[in-house]
Amino acid sequence: MSDLSDLYQEVILDHNRRPRNFHALAGASHRADGYNPLCGDRLTLYLNVAGGVITDVAFEGACCAISKASASMMTDALKGKTVSEGEALFQRFHRMVTTPPDQPVEDMGKLSSLAGVREFPVRVKCASLAWHTFKAALSQEQKASTE
């Protein structure tokens, strides 16, 4: 299990050091600002949705390694998905990070690297900030918070 934890830690560190889709998205059809008041993380999420499909997604902001890695992995996972597939992915991710640590969770590929936050409840908010901001952007809300 230690090898798996090391691999997951490396995935998070890689996405923090070299976040994917970390830029403003000019002309985005949807946008929302996310804020985690517990640690001060802030991010802006940009979406382009056309014909019910998420054609592009990006983010920018100042946030901790967990928040940045989660946003990076989320943007990779959402590109090309339908809005309903994106919403279902949100539900699966939320279930994964809020399931008690002693219970098994669904394998979500690279996103599973964030399942370890379950052991640190404050970090769950870091991992889920981008996801809540995604939901706010889809709903045409301007702001999302982890509170």
Rosetta silent file (secondary structure, phi, psi, omega in degrees, C-alpha in Angstrom):
SEQUENCE: MSDLSDLYQEVILDHNRRPRNFHALAGASHRADGYNPLCGDRLTLYLNVAGGVITDVAFEGACCAISKASASMMTDALKGKTVSEGEALFQRFHRMVTTPPDQPVEDMGKLSSLAGVREFPVRVKCASLAWHTFKAALSQEQKASTE
SCORE:     score description
SCORE:     0.000 S_00000001
   1 L     0.000  -28.677  179.449    0.000    0.000    0.000 S_00000001
   2 H   -62.766  -38.698  178.567    2.956    2.333    0.594 S_00000001
   3 H   -61.733  -40.719  178.825    3.916    2.137   -3.104 S_00000001
   4 H   -65.582  -42.655  177.181    0.393    3.191   -4.055 S_00000001
   5 H   -61.878  -41.203  177.938    0.497    6.101   -1.590 S_00000001
   6 H   -62.507  -42.319  179.369    3.859    7.183   -3.019 S_00000001
   7 H   -62.838  -46.013 -179.943    2.454    7.039   -6.553 S_00000001
   8 H   -62.219  -41.233  179.348   -0.597    9.083   -5.543 S_00000001
   9 H   -62.950  -39.995  179.169    1.581   11.633   -3.790 S_00000001
  10 H   -65.585  -38.248  177.655    3.720   11.960   -6.924 S_00000001
  11 H   -61.408  -45.511  179.394    0.606   12.527   -9.086 S_00000001
  12 H   -63.274  -45.834  179.802   -0.500   15.366   -6.779 S_00000001
  13 H   -62.599  -40.214  179.036    2.971   16.919   -6.721 S_00000001
  14 H   -62.272  -46.182 -179.204    3.236   16.710  -10.520 S_00000001
  15 H   -69.785  -25.965  175.299   -0.119   18.459  -11.039 S_00000001
  16 H   -74.252  -44.205 -178.719    0.855   21.113   -8.502 S_00000001
  17 H   -69.572  -39.175 -177.283    4.246   21.782  -10.118 S_00000001
  18 L  -130.465   70.277 -177.062    2.918   21.658  -13.679 S_00000001
  19 L   -63.799  138.187  176.961   -0.811   22.306  -13.537 S_00000001
  20 L   -84.061  145.878  174.399   -2.706   21.522  -16.707 S_00000001
  21 L    60.099   34.085 -177.452   -5.072   24.129  -18.145 S_00000001
  22 E   -95.809   84.454  179.919   -3.742   26.821  -15.786 S_00000001
  23 L  -170.472  163.282  173.521   -4.637   30.011  -17.657 S_00000001
  24 L   -72.463  152.761  179.863   -7.505   32.381  -18.301 S_00000001
  25 L  -119.501   97.923 -177.461   -9.893   31.304  -21.031 S_00000001
  26 L   -59.800  136.568  177.189  -10.851   34.309  -23.119 S_00000001
  27 L    71.719   21.593 -179.389  -14.490   34.377  -24.138 S_00000001
  28 L   -59.341  140.240  179.615  -15.518   31.591  -21.762 S_00000001
  29 L   -78.396  -21.586  179.809  -19.240   30.878  -21.840 S_00000001
  30 E  -138.350  145.391  179.893  -19.263   30.129  -18.092 S_00000001
  31 E  -155.163  144.987  174.264  -17.136   31.439  -15.250 S_00000001
  32 E  -152.369  151.730  176.214  -17.123   31.326  -11.462 S_00000001
  33 E  -105.261  131.967  178.583  -14.793   32.338   -8.642 S_00000001
  34 E  -111.638  147.692 -177.906  -14.136   29.861   -5.835 S_00000001
  35 E  -144.077  133.599  174.000  -12.963   30.603   -2.327 S_00000001
  36 E  -112.837  100.992 -176.146  -11.968   28.427    0.611 S_00000001
  37 L   -66.485  -18.485 -179.853  -12.119   30.683    3.702 S_00000001
  38 L   -68.706  -37.130 -177.337  -10.367   28.078    5.886 S_00000001
  39 L  -123.877   -5.571  177.648   -7.046   28.359    4.066 S_00000001
  40 L    88.766    4.199  178.079   -7.511   31.316    1.727 S_00000001
  41 E   -59.936  136.244  176.011   -7.439   29.365   -1.549 S_00000001
  42 E  -135.719  137.773  174.192   -8.945   31.310   -4.451 S_00000001
  43 E  -149.783  155.958  174.312   -9.459   30.224   -8.013 S_00000001
  44 E  -116.817  130.691 -179.791  -11.376   31.228  -11.100 S_00000001
  45 E  -111.503  134.772  179.994  -12.796   28.507  -13.308 S_00000001
  46 E  -119.130  136.297  177.543  -13.587   29.064  -16.985 S_00000001
  47 E  -131.104  143.270  164.844  -15.763   26.805  -19.122 S_00000001
  48 E  -114.621  120.819  179.273  -16.755   26.761  -22.755 S_00000001
  49 E  -121.239  127.358  178.588  -19.916   24.755  -23.250 S_00000001
  50 E  -138.482  127.018  179.241  -21.375   24.213  -26.708 S_00000001
  51 L    59.930   31.808  178.816  -24.216   21.879  -27.583 S_00000001
  52 L    79.414    8.796 -179.005  -24.205   20.432  -24.079 S_00000001
  53 E  -117.410  137.936  175.885  -20.500   19.513  -24.294 S_00000001
  54 E   -80.521  101.099 -174.824  -17.654   20.984  -22.234 S_00000001
  55 E   -84.895  -26.693  177.050  -15.370   21.933  -25.093 S_00000001
  56 E  -156.026  151.366 -179.869  -12.734   23.686  -22.999 S_00000001
  57 E  -152.623  139.532 -179.399  -12.020   24.316  -19.338 S_00000001
  58 E  -151.614  167.262  178.028   -9.269   26.214  -17.551 S_00000001
  59 E  -148.785  161.823  171.500   -8.488   27.771  -14.189 S_00000001
  60 E  -151.704  160.565  177.964   -6.202   30.277  -12.553 S_00000001
  61 E   151.895 -176.500  178.213   -5.654   31.456   -9.013 S_00000001
  62 E  -116.407  112.026 -176.859   -3.611   31.227   -5.863 S_00000001
  63 L  -152.648  165.380 -178.526   -4.167   28.010   -3.995 S_00000001
  64 L   -69.224  172.400 -177.746   -2.442   25.224   -2.092 S_00000001
  65 H   -59.017  -41.481 -178.900   -0.962   22.122   -3.717 S_00000001
  66 H   -65.696  -47.153 -179.900   -4.085   20.017   -3.099 S_00000001
  67 H   -62.240  -44.753 -178.262   -6.445   22.628   -4.577 S_00000001
  68 H   -66.139  -44.382  179.480   -4.218   23.246   -7.592 S_00000001
  69 H   -63.345  -42.069  179.544   -3.671   19.539   -8.266 S_00000001
  70 H   -63.225  -44.553  178.461   -7.388   18.833   -7.933 S_00000001
  71 H   -62.591  -41.516  179.636   -8.274   21.669  -10.320 S_00000001
  72 H   -62.310  -48.515  179.617   -5.647   20.487  -12.793 S_00000001
  73 H   -66.251  -38.421  179.754   -6.887   16.894  -12.755 S_00000001
  74 H   -62.402  -45.959 -178.012  -10.517   18.026  -12.871 S_00000001
  75 H   -62.359  -39.729  175.946   -9.968   20.181  -15.965 S_00000001
  76 H   -61.038  -42.869 -175.705   -8.275   17.262  -17.736 S_00000001
  77 H   -71.176  -28.905 -174.730  -11.144   14.945  -16.791 S_00000001
  78 H   -85.020  -27.282 -176.623  -13.924   17.326  -17.879 S_00000001
  79 L   -57.143  127.186  177.297  -12.735   18.271  -21.368 S_00000001
  80 L    87.224   -6.960  179.040  -14.956   16.679  -23.983 S_00000001
  81 L   -82.454  154.136  171.353  -17.536   15.434  -21.489 S_00000001
  82 E   -73.698  162.063  178.284  -21.183   16.329  -21.748 S_00000001
  83 H   -58.498  -42.513 -179.374  -22.536   18.597  -19.028 S_00000001
  84 H   -67.235  -34.869  175.022  -24.447   15.655  -17.531 S_00000001
  85 H   -66.364  -39.039  177.014  -21.284   13.515  -17.559 S_00000001
  86 H   -63.139  -42.258  177.913  -19.446   16.379  -15.818 S_00000001
  87 H   -64.326  -39.693  177.731  -22.167   16.624  -13.181 S_00000001
  88 H   -65.742  -38.203  177.471  -22.009   12.857  -12.629 S_00000001
  89 H   -64.001  -40.222  174.799  -18.210   13.083  -12.283 S_00000001
  90 H   -56.395  -48.316 -178.674  -18.698   15.798   -9.648 S_00000001
  91 H   -61.024  -44.308  179.255  -21.024   13.476   -7.710 S_00000001
  92 H   -63.128  -43.671  179.899  -18.572   10.557   -7.917 S_00000001
  93 H   -64.269  -46.232 -179.381  -15.660   12.772   -6.817 S_00000001
  94 H   -59.668  -42.839  177.956  -17.637   14.286   -3.946 S_00000001
  95 H   -62.138  -41.216 -178.595  -18.645   10.811   -2.772 S_00000001
  96 H   -62.199  -46.074 -175.002  -15.014    9.653   -2.963 S_00000001
  97 H   -81.576  -11.326  179.720  -13.597   12.482   -0.821 S_00000001
  98 H  -107.972   -3.486  175.221  -16.412   12.402    1.752 S_00000001
  99 L   -70.189  136.727  179.142  -16.583    8.637    2.301 S_00000001
 100 L   -52.916  143.423 -173.816  -15.137    7.718    5.718 S_00000001
 101 L   -60.788  -21.754 -178.801  -11.438    6.765    5.426 S_00000001
 102 L   -86.927    2.528 -179.401  -12.030    3.215    6.665 S_00000001
 103 L  -111.535  146.023  179.917  -14.433    2.454    3.781 S_00000001
 104 L   -70.436  155.210  177.608  -13.465    1.568    0.216 S_00000001
 105 L  -127.696  160.844  178.014  -14.110    4.031   -2.605 S_00000001
 106 L   -63.792  142.148  175.409  -14.638    3.729   -6.326 S_00000001
 107 L   -74.896  123.722  179.961  -11.498    3.773   -8.471 S_00000001
 108 L  -119.042   28.748  179.548  -11.448    7.084  -10.337 S_00000001
 109 H    64.605 -136.848 -177.795   -8.071    6.728  -12.019 S_00000001
 110 H   -60.334  -30.862  178.237   -5.722    9.639  -11.315 S_00000001
 111 H   -61.058  -23.789  178.376   -8.476   11.411   -9.376 S_00000001
 112 H   -62.552  -19.899  178.724   -8.188    8.589   -6.821 S_00000001
 113 H   -62.005  -19.428 -179.873   -4.912   10.160   -5.725 S_00000001
 114 H   -90.920   -2.416  179.751   -7.044   12.710   -3.866 S_00000001
 115 H   -63.290  -24.812 -179.548   -8.930   10.084   -1.839 S_00000001
 116 H   -63.084  -19.512  179.693   -6.292   10.395    0.889 S_00000001
 117 H   -65.436  -16.646  179.419   -7.723   13.779    1.919 S_00000001
 118 H   -57.218  -26.870 -179.818  -10.528   11.856    3.633 S_00000001
 119 H   -79.637   -8.626 -178.858   -8.172   11.396    6.567 S_00000001
 120 L  -132.274   87.939 -172.917   -7.815   15.178    6.911 S_00000001
 121 H   -50.788  -35.430  179.410  -11.290   16.799    6.882 S_00000001
 122 H   -65.395  -33.957 -179.046   -9.928   20.329    6.373 S_00000001
 123 H   -73.533  -19.924  175.925   -8.110   19.149    3.225 S_00000001
 124 H   -59.010  -39.161  179.096  -11.377   17.794    1.771 S_00000001
 125 H   -65.540  -35.771  176.551  -12.362   21.426    1.250 S_00000001
 126 H   -64.290  -46.922 -177.430   -9.080   22.049   -0.585 S_00000001
 127 H   -68.074  -28.840 -175.032   -9.641   19.069   -2.884 S_00000001
 128 H   -97.585   -4.839 -177.728  -13.274   19.962   -3.581 S_00000001
 129 H   -55.474  -52.129 -178.636  -12.924   23.733   -4.143 S_00000001
 130 H   -60.818  -36.750 -178.615  -12.481   23.471   -7.928 S_00000001
 131 H   -67.601  -41.872  176.817  -15.341   20.993   -8.148 S_00000001
 132 H   -67.616  -33.954  177.774  -17.758   23.268   -6.303 S_00000001
 133 H   -68.527  -37.240  174.255  -16.599   26.137   -8.492 S_00000001
 134 H   -58.547  -47.682  179.230  -17.314   23.969  -11.551 S_00000001
 135 H   -60.800  -41.723  179.381  -20.871   23.381  -10.304 S_00000001
 136 H   -63.530  -42.453  179.754  -21.313   27.129   -9.698 S_00000001
 137 H   -62.374  -42.343  178.287  -20.063   27.940  -13.203 S_00000001
 138 H   -61.344  -36.448 -178.347  -22.499   25.455  -14.748 S_00000001
 139 L   -82.729    3.236 -177.014  -25.342   27.044  -12.779 S_00000001
 140 L    63.027   24.855  172.709  -24.252   30.494  -13.965 S_00000001
 141 L   -83.678  149.838 -177.025  -23.507   31.457  -10.358 S_00000001
 142 L   -88.332  -23.674 -173.266  -20.636   33.868   -9.990 S_00000001
 143 E  -136.497  148.792  175.277  -19.184   32.571   -6.719 S_00000001
 144 E  -135.843  147.128  177.688  -18.592   29.290   -4.927 S_00000001
 145 E  -138.382  153.332  177.103  -17.360   28.649   -1.409 S_00000001
 146 L   -84.114   -0.872  177.855  -16.427   25.558    0.516 S_00000001
 147 L   -96.014    0.000    0.000  -18.479   26.847    3.463 S_00000001
